[in-house]
Amino acid sequence: MRDVGTALALLHSRRLVHRDVSAGNVRCALSGAAKLIDFGTMIPMGVAEDAVGTPPFVSPEALRGEALDGRVNLYALGAAAYWLLLKRHAYPAGDLTQLTDLWRSRPADPHRLDPPIPEHLSELVMALLSLDRSRRPSSAGEVVERLTAIAGITLDDGPALRAAYLQTPKLVGRDRMVAELRKRLMQVTRGRGGCVLIEGEPGMARSRLLDRCVPGRSDGHAPLQMAELYLRAARTALAAGEEELFADYARAYASIAKTSGAPEVLARYEALMEAAQGAHLQLSDEFIAFGSDVTQRLGAKRRRARSL
């Protein structure tokens, strides 16, 4: 279960759902690790066109055609764990039409049917099988942590895999498109709308291209990470001579810098304003005022550091 949960965490970090997590789609490798297979029905999170999967592992929201997120896979993981522990299905449906009737009766707790099964494991499995997805664990990462604690083992997946949960592969060869779309987006915020048509074959990363146009939108960036994205965008706009676009991104960076107060963030803002002045941009009063405040705050921090 833990190995499959780790695989699901990786998929969910890419905003993908498997849709056919089942006991039959888990294989044991020679190393002893469990491997999740058969990604033929995997889709991006959201509303699916149809309900697919092995019936005993299909969740209520998938059957009803609701928007899907990672919790649809967590339900299936619970159903697979139930079968692995007891060699019986929690909801033994032969086809999807039988599920609604079967869901009217709650399955017995694994611990009650087989007392040697740890109570905490039994509780986790039943939580995963909740028909109301809001009552399930919130993420695959939480499931992995709970399984690790139940088993009393060390959680050590290595830095490469941990980083994979948090990072999305780079979008290569789209910098010019991203810059143009961000420019158009900023124009909308100034009341100058328009239309953009994005065409491409399936799998050509059209959705990810759009996500890249709004720094921090889809990848869950923390404020300081967003500040870095705004800073890069501001520098790009400055180099291109796009004064209005530069002002928009610099203003977004400044709002985070004011809240953060971190010396490195303030120092970058100071350097950005110096670069703008060097490019002979006419800075508004708000930028000049905050720039003066930044200079004073940095000066105070530097004097304090020298006195220590």
Summary of the structure (lengths in Angstrom):
residues: 308
radius of gyration: 25.5
end to end distance: 52.2
largest distance: 76.9
contacts: 840
relative contact order: 0.07
helix: 58%
strand: 5%
